[in-house]
Amino acid sequence: MSTKILVTGGAGYLGSILLEELLKKDYEVTLFDQFVYGVRPILHLISNPRLKIVKGDVRDLKHLDEHKAKADVIFHLAAVVGFPACLNNPEFAETTNLLGSENASKNLSKDQRIIFA
């Protein structure tokens, strides 16, 4: 049985690189992302049968929990990064970075692992 991995923010710069590496190692991967910056970084991966793509917001605990419950490991990469991006929309940045991180770490089972970048 393959390890199931959830990657929040998986369509971002780091996430798209991580997805590719995880899929090369035959993991079952769920990508959970709002796609604020589009899907271009993951287009070459979308036909991979071990990749499940979910459009979701880490600030939505109920939706995130549905997918966290199925994962053995969670890589939490969803964030608004950099001063210009945070300054452009401070409320979105704060809620995504703080509430999103809180939500990613809530309601985990004792067997689940979470990795914060």
Buried (B, 14 or more C-beta within 10 A) or exposed (E): EEBBBBBBBBBBEBBBEBBBEBBEEEBBBBBBBBBBEEBEBBEEBEEBEBBBBBEBBBBBBEBBBEBBEEBBBBBBBBBBBEEEBBEEEEEBBEBBBEBBBEBBEEEBEEEBEBEEB
